[in-house]
Amino acid sequence: MQRSYNSSGNVSYKRTGWYLTAVSDHLITFHKKPKSGADHRRVTFVGWNDLLTRMVWRYLSVTEYDQQSQLSSECLTYKEEGPKGYIDPFVKVEDEFYLKSKDVPQLWRTRASFTDHGTQLTGTMFTEADGKNAINATIVSRGLDHETRYTFMYSHHVNSAVSYHDEIIWKLYEGSCKTVPSFRNVPEVCVDDLLAVEYGCGYAELPTNNGREQE
């Protein structure tokens, strides 16, 4: 299957006092241009979890470019109460994967679920021992008229927060972002396996939606 884009970037998690923060920052290079005509796109996701109030703020910044200039830029945000019984919303998403094979690399799967778009979503993930350090993951969405695969390959592992973690968070927090109900209808959020599972990426922005992520 021909790849429509490549994505390279970083995923970073950090705890500061009573806050848990996550940053997913990616540069996507298109082999087949989307309708916007962009050659490449920068997608940045931020999750800001307040452990005292249990409120979680989410930010998504999407900026598109051609070879000469910036074409468009948009920032979206929403907030919600964190899931009951979990200190971090991403832990709940990780719990969607169950261990299928203890052989290393270990195979993990998700149970089939249905997205807001009426498609069936399943996921598989290979990790190192004890479920640590994802090697690759594939999210598959099946509908009556399509089968979409989101494939994420993790080239290396970063144990500490990236240097610009806090800078990205404050830039989006202090910026002008449009408030939306959720990111469930925003295909640009599908840049890694956890976000794809959380938001139910059940449709394709491009005919072939395969990506590559470097963590």
QUIUR-V434148 format. One record per pair of residues at least 6 apart in sequence whose C-alpha atoms are under 6 Angstrom apart, sorted by the first residue. I is the first residue (numbers start at 1). GAP is how many residues later the second one is. D is the distance in Angstrom with one decimal. If there is no record, write none. Layout:
I:GAP:D ; I:GAP:D
This chain:
3:207:5.4 ; 4:27:5.1 ; 4:28:5.5 ; 4:204:5.7 ; 5:24:5.5 ; 5:25:4.4 ; 5:26:5.3 ; 5:206:5.7 ; 6:22:5.7 ; 6:23:5.3 ; 6:205:5.0 ; 6:206:5.2 ; 7:20:5.6 ; 7:21:4.3 ; 7:204:5.6 ; 7:205:4.8 ; 7:206:5.2 ; 8:18:5.6 ; 8:19:5.6 ; 8:205:4.8 ; 8:206:5.1 ; 9:16:5.5 ; 9:17:4.2 ; 9:205:5.3 ; 10:14:5.9 ; 10:15:5.5 ; 10:205:4.7 ; 11:12:5.7 ; 11:13:4.4 ; 11:204:5.7 ; 12:10:5.6 ; 12:11:5.1 ; 12:149:5.0 ; 13:8:5.8 ; 13:9:4.5 ; 13:148:5.9 ; 14:6:5.9 ; 14:7:5.3 ; 18:33:5.3 ; 19:30:5.6 ; 19:31:4.9 ; 19:32:5.9 ; 20:29:5.0 ; 21:26:5.5 ; 21:27:4.6 ; 22:24:5.6 ; 22:25:5.0 ; 23:22:5.7 ; 23:23:4.7 ; 24:20:5.6 ; 24:21:5.0 ; 25:18:6.0 ; 25:19:4.4 ; 26:16:5.7 ; 26:17:5.3 ; 27:14:5.8 ; 27:15:4.5 ; 28:12:5.4 ; 28:13:5.1 ; 29:11:4.4 ; 30:9:5.6 ; 30:10:5.7 ; 38:26:5.8 ; 38:27:5.3 ; 38:28:4.9 ; 39:27:4.8 ; 40:25:5.5 ; 41:22:5.6 ; 41:23:4.4 ; 42:20:5.8 ; 42:21:5.3 ; 43:18:5.7 ; 43:19:4.7 ; 44:16:5.7 ; 44:17:5.1 ; 45:14:5.7 ; 45:15:4.6 ; 46:12:5.6 ; 46:13:5.0 ; 47:10:5.8 ; 47:11:4.7 ; 48:8:5.5 ; 48:9:5.0 ; 49:7:4.4 ; 54:27:5.8 ; 54:28:5.4 ; 55:25:5.7 ; 55:26:4.5 ; 55:27:5.7 ; 56:23:5.4 ; 56:24:5.5 ; 56:25:6.0 ; 56:26:5.9 ; 57:22:4.3 ; 58:19:5.5 ; 58:20:5.5 ; 59:17:5.7 ; 59:18:4.5 ; 60:15:5.6 ; 60:16:5.2 ; 61:13:5.8 ; 61:14:4.3 ; 62:11:5.7 ; 62:12:5.3 ; 63:9:5.7 ; 63:10:4.2 ; 64:7:5.4 ; 64:8:5.4 ; 65:6:5.1 ; 75:102:4.6 ; 76:101:5.0 ; 76:102:4.7 ; 76:103:5.9 ; 77:100:6.0 ; 77:101:6.0 ; 77:102:4.9 ; 78:101:5.5 ; 78:102:5.6 ; 96:14:5.5 ; 97:11:5.7 ; 97:12:5.0 ; 97:13:4.5 ; 98:10:5.3 ; 98:11:5.5 ; 99:9:4.6 ; 100:7:5.4 ; 100:8:5.2 ; 101:6:5.0 ; 105:21:5.8 ; 105:22:5.4 ; 105:23:5.2 ; 106:20:5.4 ; 106:21:5.2 ; 107:18:5.9 ; 107:19:4.8 ; 108:16:5.6 ; 108:17:5.0 ; 109:14:5.6 ; 109:15:4.4 ; 110:12:5.7 ; 110:13:5.1 ; 112:9:5.6 ; 112:10:5.0 ; 113:7:5.6 ; 113:8:5.2 ; 114:6:4.6 ; 114:7:5.8 ; 115:85:5.2 ; 119:23:5.4 ; 119:24:4.7 ; 119:83:5.8 ; 120:21:5.5 ; 120:22:5.2 ; 121:19:5.7 ; 121:20:4.6 ; 122:17:5.9 ; 122:18:5.3 ; 123:15:5.7 ; 123:16:4.3 ; 124:13:5.6 ; 124:14:5.4 ; 125:11:5.8 ; 125:12:4.1 ; 126:9:5.5 ; 126:10:5.5 ; 127:6:5.6 ; 127:7:4.3 ; 127:8:5.2 ; 135:19:5.2 ; 136:16:5.5 ; 136:17:4.3 ; 136:18:5.7 ; 137:14:5.9 ; 137:15:5.2 ; 138:12:5.6 ; 138:13:4.4 ; 139:10:5.7 ; 139:11:5.0 ; 140:8:5.7 ; 140:9:4.6 ; 141:6:5.6 ; 141:7:5.1 ; 141:61:5.2 ; 150:59:5.7 ; 150:60:5.0 ; 151:59:5.3 ; 151:60:5.6 ; 152:59:5.8 ; 152:60:5.1 ; 152:61:5.6 ; 153:59:5.2 ; 153:60:5.5 ; 154:59:5.5 ; 154:60:4.9 ; 154:61:5.5 ; 155:59:5.0 ; 156:59:5.7 ; 157:58:5.5 ; 184:15:4.8 ; 190:6:4.9
